[in-house]
């Protein structure tokens, strides 16, 4: 169990936004390496091949490496960072959140801010602050100072939140569960197969750029040409205040969730040939 927790910490602590997954890809590849042949596609996804007693069917198990995050859009004259979301963000979760900007000189800590509510009109206080009106404060006094520290447009930005067990140690806190948990499942499946005989070839897969259009899933599928794909991702928990069973039925600790519908496909029922 301790080894599993250490792997989850390594995967979730690593940064990796869409198009900039190298750091977390290297972490994932290091866990794949002892388990089989490691291959990669031309977009940056990584996979591990566990050969069985037959070359087919080819079975893929895996998730995606990238997490939702941001990139530096521009640096203001006063040294504040304006940022571009990468993936789906709801603006009300961002204010006062600590982030790290990964520059060529290393990570720089910052905090997301906006115009103080004290000087907003009563009407504006009731409105959600839009991301375009937010900034990241890194403590720089000017654009030149921020640039001297290594900040450049396009730099990756991720939330600053380290892996930690909650007081009930069955529950874990971290960023990027979506979808480092899928990568962890792929690694764990291959690890458990090391002592098993199986009449197929199994691929543990970690793809890139899922949060901006499933791009890496396409390149990896073209590389492997699988017969079966088991995609592991996260889901919404339905055991939090305000959520009804008609909205979400899944609950933490009640086992895995099997999706029967999403925006891209409706799986064919087993009774239909």
KEBADO-389410 format. One record per atom (N, C-alpha, C, O): residue in three letters; z negated, x, y. Coordinates in steps of 0.05 Angstrom, whole numbers, padded with zeros to 5 digits, always signed. Layout:
BEGIN
ALAZXY ...
END
This chain:
BEGIN
UNK+00000+00016-00024 UNK+00000+00000+00000 UNK+00000+00017+00025 UNK+00014+00011+00045 UNK-00015+00039+00025 UNK-00016+00056+00048 UNK+00011+00069+00054 UNK+00019+00072+00077 UNK+00026+00076+00033 UNK+00053+00087+00037 UNK+00071+00066+00050 UNK+00088+00072+00067 UNK+00069+00041+00041 UNK+00085+00019+00052 UNK+00079+00015+00082 UNK+00097+00012+00098 UNK+00053+00016+00089 UNK+00045+00012+00117 UNK+00056+00036+00134 UNK+00065+00031+00156 UNK+00055+00060+00123 UNK+00065+00083+00138 UNK+00095+00080+00142 UNK+00105+00087+00163 UNK+00110+00069+00122 UNK+00139+00065+00126 UNK+00144+00043+00147 UNK+00162+00047+00164 UNK+00129+00022+00146 UNK+00132+00001+00166 UNK+00126+00011+00194 UNK+00140+00004+00213 UNK+00106+00028+00197 UNK+00100+00040+00223 UNK+00123+00058+00232 UNK+00131+00056+00256 UNK+00133+00075+00214 UNK+00155+00093+00222 UNK+00179+00077+00231 UNK+00193+00085+00250 UNK+00186+00056+00217 UNK+00210+00040+00223 UNK+00207+00025+00249 UNK+00225+00024+00265 UNK+00183+00012+00253 UNK+00180-00005+00277 UNK+00174+00012+00302 UNK+00182+00004+00324 UNK+00161+00034+00299 UNK+00156+00051+00323 UNK+00182+00064+00333 UNK+00184+00070+00357 UNK+00201+00069+00316 UNK+00226+00082+00324 UNK+00242+00064+00342 UNK+00244+00040+00337 UNK+00254+00075+00363 UNK+00271+00059+00381 UNK+00299+00057+00370 UNK+00308+00075+00355 UNK+00313+00035+00376 UNK+00341+00033+00368 UNK+00353+00007+00377 UNK+00351-00013+00363 UNK+00364+00006+00400 UNK+00378-00018+00411 UNK+00407-00018+00401 UNK+00417+00002+00392 UNK+00420-00041+00403 UNK+00448-00042+00395 UNK+00465-00020+00408 UNK+00465-00016+00432 UNK+00480-00005+00391 UNK+00496+00017+00401 UNK+00482+00043+00404 UNK+00495+00063+00410 UNK+00456+00043+00400 UNK+00440+00068+00403 UNK+00419+00069+00381 UNK+00395+00070+00387 UNK+00428+00068+00356 UNK+00409+00066+00333 UNK+00403+00092+00320 UNK+00390+00092+00299 UNK+00411+00115+00331 UNK+00409+00140+00317 UNK+00381+00147+00308 UNK+00377+00155+00285 UNK+00361+00143+00325 UNK+00334+00152+00318 UNK+00324+00136+00294 UNK+00314+00147+00275 UNK+00326+00109+00295 UNK+00317+00093+00273 UNK+00335+00096+00248 UNK+00325+00094+00226 UNK+00360+00102+00253 UNK+00378+00107+00230 UNK+00369+00132+00215 UNK+00369+00132+00190 UNK+00361+00153+00229 UNK+00352+00177+00216 UNK+00326+00172+00201 UNK+00323+00184+00179 UNK+00308+00156+00212 UNK+00284+00149+00197 UNK+00291+00134+00172 UNK+00280+00141+00150 UNK+00308+00115+00173 UNK+00316+00099+00150 UNK+00330+00117+00129 UNK+00324+00115+00105 UNK+00348+00134+00138 UNK+00362+00152+00119 UNK+00342+00170+00105 UNK+00347+00178+00082 UNK+00321+00178+00119 UNK+00301+00196+00106 UNK+00287+00182+00083 UNK+00279+00195+00063 UNK+00283+00156+00085 UNK+00271+00141+00063 UNK+00291+00135+00041 UNK+00283+00133+00018 UNK+00316+00131+00048 UNK+00337+00127+00029 UNK+00343+00152+00012 UNK+00349+00150-00012 UNK+00340+00175+00024 UNK+00350+00200+00012 UNK+00340+00205-00016 UNK+00356+00213-00033 UNK+00314+00201-00023 UNK+00305+00206-00050 UNK+00313+00185-00070 UNK+00308+00188-00094 UNK+00326+00164-00061 UNK+00330+00140-00079 UNK+00359+00138-00089 UNK+00364+00121-00106 UNK+00377+00154-00078 UNK+00405+00152-00087 UNK+00424+00165-00067 UNK+00415+00179-00049 UNK+00450+00161-00071 UNK+00470+00173-00053 UNK+00469+00158-00027 UNK+00470+00133-00027 UNK+00468+00172-00005 UNK+00468+00160+00022 UNK+00496+00161+00034 UNK+00508+00183+00034 UNK+00506+00138+00043 UNK+00532+00137+00055 UNK+00530+00123+00082 UNK+00509+00111+00088 UNK+00550+00125+00098 UNK+00549+00112+00124 UNK+00577+00102+00131 UNK+00597+00111+00121 UNK+00578+00081+00149 UNK+00603+00071+00159 UNK+00610+00085+00186 UNK+00594+00100+00196 UNK+00633+00078+00196 UNK+00642+00092+00221 UNK+00629+00082+00246 UNK+00633+00093+00268 UNK+00613+00060+00244 UNK+00600+00050+00267 UNK+00571+00059+00269 UNK+00558+00056+00290 UNK+00561+00071+00247 UNK+00534+00082+00248 UNK+00514+00070+00228 UNK+00491+00078+00227 UNK+00523+00050+00213 UNK+00506+00039+00192 UNK+00502+00058+00170 UNK+00518+00076+00166 UNK+00480+00054+00155 UNK+00473+00073+00133 UNK+00466+00056+00109 UNK+00455+00034+00111 UNK+00473+00067+00085 UNK+00468+00053+00060 UNK+00461+00073+00039 UNK+00467+00097+00041 UNK+00447+00064+00018 UNK+00440+00080-00005 UNK+00449+00067-00030 UNK+00446+00043-00034 UNK+00462+00082-00047 UNK+00474+00072-00071 UNK+00457+00078-00095 UNK+00450+00101-00101 UNK+00448+00057-00110 UNK+00433+00061-00135 UNK+00451+00052-00158 UNK+00454+00028-00163 UNK+00463+00071-00172 UNK+00481+00065-00193 UNK+00466+00055-00217 UNK+00445+00065-00225 UNK+00478+00034-00230 UNK+00467+00024-00255 UNK+00485+00030-00278 UNK+00499+00050-00278 UNK+00484+00014-00299 UNK+00500+00019-00323 UNK+00528+00008-00320 UNK+00545+00013-00337 UNK+00534-00006-00298 UNK+00561-00015-00292 UNK+00567-00012-00263 UNK+00549-00014-00246 UNK+00592-00007-00257 UNK+00599-00003-00228 UNK+00600-00029-00213 UNK+00598-00030-00188 UNK+00603-00051-00227 UNK+00604-00077-00214 UNK+00588-00098-00231 UNK+00586-00094-00255 UNK+00578-00119-00219 UNK+00582-00126-00191 UNK+00568-00108-00172 UNK+00547-00096-00179 UNK+00578-00106-00148 UNK+00565-00091-00126 UNK+00547-00111-00111 UNK+00556-00131-00101 UNK+00522-00104-00110 UNK+00502-00121-00098 UNK+00490-00107-00073 UNK+00479-00085-00076 UNK+00491-00120-00050 UNK+00480-00109-00026 UNK+00454-00123-00020 UNK+00452-00148-00021 UNK+00433-00108-00013 UNK+00408-00118-00003 UNK+00402-00103+00023 UNK+00401-00078+00023 UNK+00398-00118+00045 UNK+00392-00102+00069 UNK+00389-00119+00094 UNK+00392-00143+00094 UNK+00384-00105+00116 UNK+00381-00117+00142 UNK+00395-00100+00163 UNK+00412-00083+00156 UNK+00387-00104+00188 UNK+00400-00089+00210 UNK+00380-00071+00224 UNK+00356-00077+00226 UNK+00390-00048+00234 UNK+00373-00028+00247 UNK+00366-00036+00275 UNK+00343-00030+00284 UNK+00384-00048+00290 UNK+00380-00051+00318 UNK+00359-00073+00325 UNK+00357-00093+00312 UNK+00345-00068+00347 UNK+00326-00086+00358 UNK+00336-00095+00386 UNK+00351-00081+00399 UNK+00327-00119+00395 UNK+00334-00126+00422 UNK+00320-00108+00441 UNK+00297-00100+00437 UNK+00333-00101+00463 UNK+00322-00083+00482 UNK+00338-00084+00508 UNK+00348-00106+00515 UNK+00340-00062+00522 UNK+00354-00061+00547 UNK+00368-00035+00551 UNK+00364-00016+00535 UNK+00384-00033+00571 UNK+00394-00007+00580 UNK+00392-00006+00611 UNK+00392-00026+00624 UNK+00391+00018+00621 UNK+00390+00022+00650 UNK+00417+00014+00661 UNK+00438+00023+00653 UNK+00416-00005+00681 UNK+00441-00013+00695 UNK+00445+00004+00720 UNK+00468+00013+00724 UNK+00424+00007+00736 UNK+00427+00024+00759 UNK+00399+00032+00769 UNK+00379+00019+00761 UNK+00398+00052+00786 UNK+00372+00061+00799 UNK+00374+00054+00828 UNK+00393+00062+00842 UNK+00355+00040+00839 UNK+00356+00032+00867 UNK+00349+00057+00884 UNK+00340+00077+00874 UNK+00355+00054+00910 UNK+00349+00076+00928 UNK+00320+00084+00928 UNK+00312+00106+00933 UNK+00303+00064+00922 UNK+00274+00068+00922 UNK+00263+00078+00896 UNK+00239+00083+00893 UNK+00281+00082+00876 UNK+00272+00093+00850 UNK+00265+00072+00829 UNK+00254+00080+00808 UNK+00270+00047+00834 UNK+00265+00026+00814 UNK+00290+00024+00795 UNK+00312+00030+00803 UNK+00284+00015+00771 UNK+00305+00013+00750 UNK+00313-00016+00747 UNK+00297-00033+00740 UNK+00338-00022+00751 UNK+00350-00048+00745 UNK+00361-00046+00717 UNK+00373-00025+00709 UNK+00358-00067+00701 UNK+00364-00064+00672 UNK+00381-00087+00662 UNK+00381-00109+00672 UNK+00396-00081+00641 UNK+00414-00099+00627 UNK+00402-00106+00599 UNK+00398-00088+00583 UNK+00398-00132+00594 UNK+00388-00139+00567 UNK+00409-00133+00545 UNK+00433-00136+00550 UNK+00399-00124+00522 UNK+00416-00121+00498 UNK+00405-00139+00476 UNK+00384-00133+00464 UNK+00418-00161+00472 UNK+00407-00181+00454 UNK+00393-00203+00469 UNK+00392-00202+00494 UNK+00384-00223+00455 UNK+00373-00247+00468 UNK+00344-00244+00477 UNK+00326-00240+00461 UNK+00340-00246+00503 UNK+00313-00245+00515 UNK+00308-00271+00531 UNK+00326-00281+00545 UNK+00283-00281+00529 UNK+00274-00302+00546 UNK+00258-00290+00569 UNK+00239-00275+00564 UNK+00265-00296+00594 UNK+00254-00281+00616 UNK+00224-00282+00619 UNK+00212-00262+00628 UNK+00211-00304+00610 UNK+00183-00306+00615 UNK+00166-00288+00598 UNK+00142-00285+00604 UNK+00177-00275+00578 UNK+00161-00256+00562 UNK+00162-00228+00573 UNK+00149-00210+00562 UNK+00177-00223+00595 UNK+00182-00196+00603 UNK+00163-00185+00625 UNK+00156-00162+00624 UNK+00155-00202+00643 UNK+00139-00192+00666 UNK+00113-00178+00656 UNK+00099-00189+00639 UNK+00107-00155+00668 UNK+00084-00139+00662 UNK+00085-00125+00635 UNK+00065-00113+00626 UNK+00107-00127+00621 UNK+00110-00114+00595 UNK+00116-00084+00599 UNK+00133-00077+00615 UNK+00102-00067+00585 UNK+00107-00038+00586 UNK+00132-00032+00569 UNK+00136-00043+00548 UNK+00148-00013+00579 UNK+00172-00005+00565 UNK+00174+00026+00566 UNK+00161+00039+00582 UNK+00191+00036+00549 UNK+00198+00065+00550 UNK+00228+00067+00554 UNK+00244+00054+00541 UNK+00236+00085+00573 UNK+00264+00091+00577 UNK+00269+00118+00563 UNK+00256+00138+00569 UNK+00289+00118+00545 UNK+00295+00142+00530 UNK+00317+00158+00545 UNK+00340+00151+00543 UNK+00308+00178+00559 UNK+00326+00195+00575 UNK+00334+00220+00560 UNK+00323+00225+00538 UNK+00352+00235+00571 UNK+00359+00261+00558 UNK+00336+00281+00558 UNK+00337+00300+00544 UNK+00316+00276+00575 UNK+00293+00293+00576 UNK+00269+00282+00561 UNK+00247+00294+00562 UNK+00273+00260+00547 UNK+00251+00248+00532 UNK+00244+00221+00544 UNK+00254+00213+00565 UNK+00225+00206+00530 UNK+00218+00179+00539 UNK+00201+00179+00564 UNK+00184+00197+00568 UNK+00206+00159+00582 UNK+00190+00156+00606 UNK+00178+00128+00606 UNK+00193+00108+00600 UNK+00153+00126+00611 UNK+00139+00100+00611 UNK+00144+00085+00636 UNK+00145+00097+00658 UNK+00147+00059+00634 UNK+00150+00042+00658 UNK+00138+00014+00652 UNK+00130+00008+00630 UNK+00138-00002+00673 UNK+00128-00030+00670 UNK+00147-00048+00685 UNK+00157-00042+00707 UNK+00152-00072+00674 UNK+00170-00091+00686 UNK+00156-00107+00707 UNK+00134-00118+00702 UNK+00168-00109+00731 UNK+00156-00124+00752 UNK+00177-00142+00767 UNK+00200-00141+00760 UNK+00167-00156+00786 UNK+00184-00173+00803 UNK+00169-00178+00829 UNK+00147-00168+00833 UNK+00181-00193+00847 UNK+00169-00200+00873 UNK+00142-00213+00868 UNK+00140-00232+00852 UNK+00120-00204+00881 UNK+00093-00214+00876 UNK+00092-00244+00882 UNK+00103-00254+00902 UNK+00078-00259+00865 UNK+00075-00288+00869 UNK+00060-00295+00895 UNK+00063-00318+00905 UNK+00044-00276+00905 UNK+00028-00282+00929 UNK+00045-00288+00953 UNK+00037-00302+00971 UNK+00070-00278+00953 UNK+00087-00282+00977 UNK+00111-00301+00970 UNK+00130-00303+00986 UNK+00109-00314+00947 UNK+00130-00334+00941 UNK+00122-00361+00952 UNK+00098-00367+00956 UNK+00141-00378+00958 UNK+00135-00405+00966 UNK+00124-00421+00942 UNK+00129-00413+00919 UNK+00109-00443+00947 UNK+00099-00459+00925 UNK+00120-00468+00906 UNK+00115-00469+00882 UNK+00144-00474+00916 UNK+00166-00483+00899 UNK+00176-00460+00881 UNK+00181-00464+00857 UNK+00178-00436+00893 UNK+00188-00413+00877 UNK+00168-00404+00856 UNK+00176-00393+00835 UNK+00142-00408+00861 UNK+00122-00401+00841 UNK+00125-00416+00815 UNK+00118-00407+00794 UNK+00136-00440+00817 UNK+00140-00457+00793 UNK+00165-00450+00777 UNK+00168-00459+00754 UNK+00182-00434+00788 UNK+00207-00426+00775 UNK+00204-00402+00758 UNK+00187-00384+00763 UNK+00219-00400+00736 UNK+00220-00376+00720 UNK+00234-00354+00735 UNK+00255-00358+00748 UNK+00223-00330+00734 UNK+00236-00307+00746 UNK+00260-00299+00729 UNK+00256-00295+00705 UNK+00283-00296+00740 UNK+00306-00288+00725 UNK+00306-00257+00721 UNK+00296-00242+00738 UNK+00319-00249+00699 UNK+00319-00220+00693 UNK+00333-00204+00715 UNK+00326-00181+00721 UNK+00353-00216+00728 UNK+00367-00202+00749 UNK+00349-00196+00773 UNK+00355-00178+00789 UNK+00327-00210+00775 UNK+00308-00206+00797 UNK+00285-00187+00790 UNK+00267-00183+00806 UNK+00285-00177+00765 UNK+00264-00159+00756 UNK+00272-00130+00759 UNK+00296-00124+00764 UNK+00253-00113+00757 UNK+00258-00084+00758 UNK+00238-00070+00740 UNK+00218-00082+00732 UNK+00243-00045+00735 UNK+00223-00028+00720 UNK+00213-00007+00739 UNK+00229+00008+00752 UNK+00187-00005+00741 UNK+00174+00015+00758 UNK+00165+00038+00741 UNK+00148+00035+00723 UNK+00177+00062+00746 UNK+00169+00085+00730 UNK+00153+00105+00747 UNK+00147+00127+00738 UNK+00146+00097+00771 UNK+00131+00114+00789 UNK+00147+00133+00806 UNK+00136+00151+00819 UNK+00173+00130+00805 UNK+00191+00147+00822 UNK+00191+00136+00850 UNK+00190+00112+00855 UNK+00193+00154+00870 UNK+00194+00147+00898 UNK+00222+00144+00909 UNK+00225+00134+00931 UNK+00242+00152+00893 UNK+00270+00151+00903 UNK+00289+00153+00880 UNK+00281+00160+00857 UNK+00314+00146+00885 UNK+00335+00149+00865 UNK+00338+00178+00856 UNK+00341+00183+00832 UNK+00336+00196+00875 UNK+00339+00225+00868 UNK+00317+00234+00850 UNK+00321+00249+00831 UNK+00292+00224+00854 UNK+00270+00232+00837 UNK+00274+00221+00809 UNK+00269+00235+00789 UNK+00281+00196+00806 UNK+00286+00184+00780 UNK+00308+00199+00765 UNK+00306+00204+00741 UNK+00329+00205+00780 UNK+00351+00220+00768 UNK+00343+00248+00759 UNK+00351+00257+00738 UNK+00326+00261+00775 UNK+00316+00287+00768 UNK+00299+00286+00742 UNK+00297+00306+00728 UNK+00286+00264+00738 UNK+00270+00261+00713 UNK+00288+00256+00689 UNK+00278+00256+00666 UNK+00314+00252+00693 UNK+00332+00248+00671 UNK+00342+00220+00667 UNK+00358+00216+00648 UNK+00334+00201+00683 UNK+00343+00173+00680 UNK+00372+00171+00688 UNK+00380+00180+00710 UNK+00388+00158+00671 UNK+00416+00154+00677 UNK+00424+00125+00669 UNK+00412+00114+00651 UNK+00444+00114+00682 UNK+00455+00088+00672 UNK+00463+00090+00643 UNK+00475+00110+00635 UNK+00457+00069+00628 UNK+00463+00069+00599 UNK+00440+00078+00582 UNK+00441+00075+00557 UNK+00419+00090+00593 UNK+00396+00099+00577 UNK+00383+00075+00563 UNK+00381+00053+00574 UNK+00374+00079+00538 UNK+00361+00059+00522 UNK+00333+00053+00532 UNK+00318+00071+00540 UNK+00326+00027+00533 UNK+00299+00018+00540 UNK+00288+00000+00518 UNK+00302-00018+00510 UNK+00264+00005+00509 UNK+00251-00012+00489 UNK+00223-00018+00497 UNK+00210-00002+00512 UNK+00211-00040+00487 UNK+00183-00046+00493 UNK+00165-00025+00482 UNK+00170-00013+00461 UNK+00143-00019+00497 UNK+00123+00000+00488 UNK+00102-00015+00473 UNK+00083-00026+00485 UNK+00104-00015+00447 UNK+00084-00029+00430 UNK+00083-00015+00403 UNK+00102-00016+00387 UNK+00061-00002+00398 UNK+00058+00013+00373 UNK+00048-00005+00350 UNK+00034-00024+00355 UNK+00056+00002+00326 UNK+00048-00012+00302 UNK+00017-00012+00299 UNK+00005+00009+00304 UNK+00006-00035+00292 UNK-00023-00036+00288 UNK-00030-00061+00271 UNK-00018-00082+00275 UNK-00049-00058+00252 UNK-00059-00082+00238 UNK-00077-00098+00257 UNK-00091-00087+00274 UNK-00076-00124+00254 UNK-00095-00141+00268 UNK-00122-00141+00254 UNK-00125-00128+00233 UNK-00141-00156+00265 UNK-00168-00156+00253 UNK-00167-00166+00224 UNK-00181-00155+00207 UNK-00151-00186+00219 UNK-00143-00194+00192 UNK-00120-00176+00184 UNK-00098-00180+00193 UNK-00126-00156+00167 UNK-00106-00135+00162 UNK-00082-00144+00146 UNK-00063-00129+00142 UNK-00082-00170+00138 UNK-00057-00181+00126 UNK-00035-00185+00147 UNK-00012-00189+00140 UNK-00043-00186+00172 UNK-00024-00191+00194 UNK-00021-00165+00210 UNK-00040-00152+00217 UNK+00004-00159+00216 UNK+00011-00134+00230 UNK+00025-00139+00256 UNK+00040-00159+00259 UNK+00019-00122+00276 UNK+00030-00124+00302 UNK+00049-00101+00307 UNK+00042-00078+00302 UNK+00073-00106+00316 UNK+00092-00085+00323 UNK+00116-00097+00337 UNK+00119-00122+00338 UNK+00132-00081+00349 UNK+00158-00089+00360 UNK+00178-00087+00337 UNK+00173-00075+00316 UNK+00201-00099+00341 UNK+00225-00094+00324 UNK+00222-00103+00295 UNK+00236-00093+00278 UNK+00204-00122+00289 UNK+00204-00133+00262 UNK+00232-00144+00256 UNK+00241-00142+00233 UNK+00244-00155+00276 UNK+00272-00163+00274 UNK+00290-00139+00281 UNK+00294-00135+00305 UNK+00299-00123+00262 UNK+00298-00130+00234 UNK+00291-00105+00217 UNK+00303-00099+00197 UNK+00271-00090+00227 UNK+00262-00067+00211 UNK+00250-00076+00185 UNK+00249-00060+00165 UNK+00240-00101+00184 UNK+00229-00110+00159 UNK+00251-00113+00138 UNK+00246-00109+00114 UNK+00275-00120+00147 UNK+00298-00122+00128 UNK+00305-00095+00117 UNK+00312-00092+00094 UNK+00304-00074+00134 UNK+00309-00047+00125 UNK+00288-00038+00106 UNK+00293-00024+00086 UNK+00263-00045+00112 UNK+00241-00038+00094 UNK+00244-00051+00066 UNK+00238-00038+00046 UNK+00253-00076+00066 UNK+00257-00089+00040 UNK+00279-00075+00024 UNK+00277-00072+00000 UNK+00300-00067+00038 UNK+00322-00052+00024 UNK+00312-00026+00012 UNK+00318-00020-00011 UNK+00295-00012+00027 UNK+00284+00013+00016 UNK+00266+00007-00007 UNK+00267+00021-00028 UNK+00249-00013-00005 UNK+00230-00019-00026 UNK+00244-00029-00052 UNK+00235-00023-00074 UNK+00265-00044-00049 UNK+00280-00053-00072 UNK+00291-00029-00087 UNK+00289-00028-00112 UNK+00303-00010-00073 UNK+00314+00014-00086 UNK+00292+00030-00099 UNK+00295+00042-00120 UNK+00269+00032-00085 UNK+00247+00047-00097 UNK+00237+00035-00123 UNK+00232+00050-00142 UNK+00235+00009-00124 UNK+00226-00004-00149 UNK+00247-00003-00171 UNK+00240-00005-00194 UNK+00272+00000-00163 UNK+00294+00002-00184 UNK+00295+00030-00196 UNK+00310+00034-00216 UNK+00281+00049-00186 UNK+00283+00076-00196 UNK+00275+00078-00226 UNK+00286+00095-00240 UNK+00258+00061-00235 UNK+00249+00061-00263 UNK+00261+00038-00279 UNK+00252+00032-00301 UNK+00281+00024-00267 UNK+00292+00001-00280 UNK+00321+00006-00288 UNK+00336+00020-00274 UNK+00329-00006-00310 UNK+00357-00006-00318 UNK+00370-00032-00308 UNK+00360-00054-00312 UNK+00393-00029-00295 UNK+00406-00053-00285 UNK+00437-00051-00289 UNK+00448-00030-00284 UNK+00449-00073-00297 UNK+00478-00072-00303 UNK+00496-00078-00279 UNK+00512-00096-00280 UNK+00492-00063-00258 UNK+00507-00067-00233 UNK+00503-00043-00215 UNK+00489-00024-00223 UNK+00514-00043-00192 UNK+00509-00022-00172 UNK+00497-00035-00148 UNK+00508-00054-00137 UNK+00473-00025-00140 UNK+00458-00038-00118 UNK+00460-00020-00093 UNK+00457+00005-00095 UNK+00465-00032-00071 UNK+00467-00018-00045 UNK+00444-00028-00027 UNK+00442-00052-00020 UNK+00426-00010-00019 UNK+00408-00016+00002 UNK+00421-00010+00029 UNK+00432+00012+00033 UNK+00421-00029+00047 UNK+00438-00027+00071 UNK+00422-00031+00096 UNK+00404-00048+00097 UNK+00429-00015+00117 UNK+00418-00019+00144 UNK+00441-00017+00164 UNK+00451+00004+00168 UNK+00448-00040+00175 UNK+00472-00041+00192 UNK+00465-00038+00222 UNK+00441-00038+00229 UNK+00485-00036+00239 UNK+00481-00033+00268 UNK+00493-00056+00283 UNK+00509-00072+00272 UNK+00484-00058+00308 UNK+00496-00077+00328 UNK+00496-00106+00318 UNK+00515-00121+00324 UNK+00476-00114+00303 UNK+00474-00142+00295 UNK+00468-00160+00319 UNK+00478-00183+00321 UNK+00451-00150+00337 UNK+00442-00167+00359 UNK+00463-00173+00380 UNK+00459-00190+00398 UNK+00486-00160+00378 UNK+00508-00165+00397 UNK+00533-00174+00382 UNK+00555-00170+00392 UNK+00530-00187+00359 UNK+00553-00198+00346 UNK+00559-00191+00317 UNK+00582-00192+00309 UNK+00539-00182+00302 UNK+00542-00176+00274 UNK+00564-00155+00268 UNK+00577-00155+00248 UNK+00567-00137+00287 UNK+00589-00118+00285 UNK+00586-00099+00261 UNK+00605-00094+00247 UNK+00562-00088+00258 UNK+00558-00069+00236 UNK+00559-00082+00209 UNK+00566-00068+00189 UNK+00553-00108+00206 UNK+00556-00121+00181 UNK+00585-00122+00171 UNK+00590-00119+00148 UNK+00603-00125+00190 UNK+00631-00125+00183 UNK+00641-00097+00174 UNK+00655-00095+00154 UNK+00633-00076+00188 UNK+00642-00050+00180 UNK+00630-00041+00154 UNK+00644-00029+00138 UNK+00605-00048+00149 UNK+00592-00041+00124 UNK+00605-00057+00101 UNK+00608-00046+00079 UNK+00611-00083+00105 UNK+00624-00099+00084 UNK+00651-00088+00077 UNK+00659-00088+00054 UNK+00666-00078+00097 UNK+00692-00066+00092 UNK+00689-00040+00076 UNK+00707-00034+00060 UNK+00668-00025+00081 UNK+00664+00000+00067 UNK+00656-00005+00037 UNK+00667+00008+00019 UNK+00638-00024+00033 UNK+00627-00027+00006 UNK+00643-00047-00011 UNK+00646-00044-00035 UNK+00654-00068+00002 UNK+00667-00090-00011 UNK+00649-00102-00033 UNK+00656-00101-00057 UNK+00626-00113-00025 UNK+00607-00123-00045 UNK+00616-00149-00057 UNK+00632-00164-00046 UNK+00605-00155-00081 UNK+00609-00180-00095 UNK+00587-00200-00086 UNK+00592-00225-00085 UNK+00564-00190-00081 UNK+00541-00207-00073 UNK+00526-00192-00050 UNK+00522-00168-00051 UNK+00518-00208-00030 UNK+00502-00196-00008 UNK+00477-00213-00004 UNK+00478-00237+00000 UNK+00454-00200-00005 UNK+00428-00213+00001 UNK+00419-00202+00028 UNK+00410-00179+00030 UNK+00421-00218+00048 UNK+00415-00210+00076 UNK+00386-00217+00082 UNK+00378-00240+00080 UNK+00371-00197+00089 UNK+00342-00201+00095 UNK+00339-00199+00126 UNK+00346-00179+00138 UNK+00327-00220+00137 UNK+00322-00220+00166 UNK+00296-00236+00171 UNK+00283-00245+00152 UNK+00289-00239+00196 UNK+00264-00252+00203 UNK+00269-00282+00209 UNK+00292-00290+00213 UNK+00248-00297+00210 UNK+00249-00325+00216 UNK+00226-00333+00234 UNK+00207-00317+00237 UNK+00227-00356+00246 UNK+00205-00366+00263 UNK+00183-00377+00246 UNK+00188-00391+00226 UNK+00158-00370+00253 UNK+00135-00381+00239 UNK+00128-00409+00250 UNK+00127-00413+00274 UNK+00123-00428+00232 UNK+00117-00455+00240 UNK+00087-00462+00241 UNK+00080-00485+00243 UNK+00070-00441+00239 UNK+00041-00446+00239 UNK+00028-00438+00265 UNK+00006-00429+00266 UNK+00043-00441+00287 UNK+00032-00435+00314 UNK+00031-00461+00330 UNK+00045-00480+00324 UNK+00014-00462+00350 UNK+00010-00487+00365 UNK+00036-00498+00377 UNK+00052-00483+00388 UNK+00040-00524+00375 UNK+00062-00537+00387 UNK+00087-00539+00370 UNK+00106-00553+00377 UNK+00088-00525+00347 UNK+00111-00526+00329 UNK+00108-00547+00308 UNK+00087-00548+00294 UNK+00128-00564+00305 UNK+00126-00586+00285 UNK+00142-00579+00260 UNK+00159-00562+00261 UNK+00136-00592+00237 UNK+00151-00587+00213 UNK+00180-00594+00215 UNK+00197-00582+00201 UNK+00188-00612+00233 UNK+00216-00618+00236 UNK+00231-00595+00250 UNK+00255-00593+00248 UNK+00215-00578+00264 UNK+00227-00555+00278 UNK+00228-00531+00260 UNK+00248-00517+00258 UNK+00205-00525+00248 UNK+00202-00501+00230 UNK+00183-00508+00208 UNK+00161-00518+00213 UNK+00191-00502+00183 UNK+00173-00507+00161 UNK+00160-00481+00150 UNK+00140-00483+00136 UNK+00171-00458+00157 UNK+00160-00433+00146 UNK+00132-00428+00158 UNK+00127-00434+00181 UNK+00115-00416+00142 UNK+00088-00408+00150 UNK+00082-00380+00140 UNK+00089-00373+00117 UNK+00067-00365+00156 UNK+00060-00337+00147 UNK+00043-00338+00122 UNK+00024-00354+00120 UNK+00050-00321+00103 UNK+00034-00319+00079 UNK+00042-00339+00057 UNK+00030-00338+00036 UNK+00061-00356+00063 UNK+00069-00376+00043 UNK+00094-00368+00027 UNK+00105-00385+00013 UNK+00103-00343+00029 UNK+00126-00334+00014 UNK+00151-00332+00030 UNK+00151-00339+00054 UNK+00173-00323+00017 UNK+00198-00319+00032 UNK+00211-00345+00040 UNK+00206-00366+00029 UNK+00228-00343+00060 UNK+00243-00366+00070 UNK+00273-00362+00062 UNK+00284-00341+00065 UNK+00284-00384+00052 UNK+00312-00384+00044 UNK+00327-00401+00064 UNK+00321-00425+00066 UNK+00346-00390+00079 UNK+00360-00405+00099 UNK+00383-00421+00087 UNK+00399-00410+00071 UNK+00384-00446+00093 UNK+00406-00463+00082 UNK+00427-00470+00103 UNK+00447-00483+00097 UNK+00423-00461+00128 UNK+00442-00467+00149 UNK+00438-00447+00172 UNK+00415-00441+00179 UNK+00460-00437+00183 UNK+00458-00423+00209 UNK+00483-00428+00224 UNK+00501-00443+00216 UNK+00485-00416+00247 UNK+00508-00422+00265 UNK+00535-00411+00255 UNK+00556-00419+00265 UNK+00534-00394+00235 UNK+00559-00381+00225 UNK+00569-00393+00199 UNK+00593-00391+00193 UNK+00551-00404+00183 UNK+00560-00414+00157 UNK+00540-00434+00145 UNK+00517-00434+00152 UNK+00551-00451+00127 UNK+00534-00468+00110 UNK+00539-00460+00081 UNK+00562-00463+00071 UNK+00520-00448+00068 UNK+00525-00439+00040 UNK+00534-00461+00022 UNK+00525-00484+00025 UNK+00551-00455+00003 UNK+00561-00475-00016 UNK+00539-00483-00035 UNK+00527-00465-00047 UNK+00533-00508-00038 UNK+00512-00516-00057 UNK+00518-00507-00085 UNK+00542-00506-00092 UNK+00498-00501-00101 UNK+00503-00491-00129 UNK+00519-00510-00146 UNK+00534-00502-00164 UNK+00517-00537-00140 UNK+00531-00556-00157 UNK+00561-00559-00151 UNK+00576-00572-00165 UNK+00570-00545-00130 UNK+00598-00547-00122 UNK+00613-00522-00130 UNK+00604-00500-00124 UNK+00634-00524-00145 UNK+00649-00501-00154 UNK+00671-00494-00134 UNK+00686-00474-00139 
END
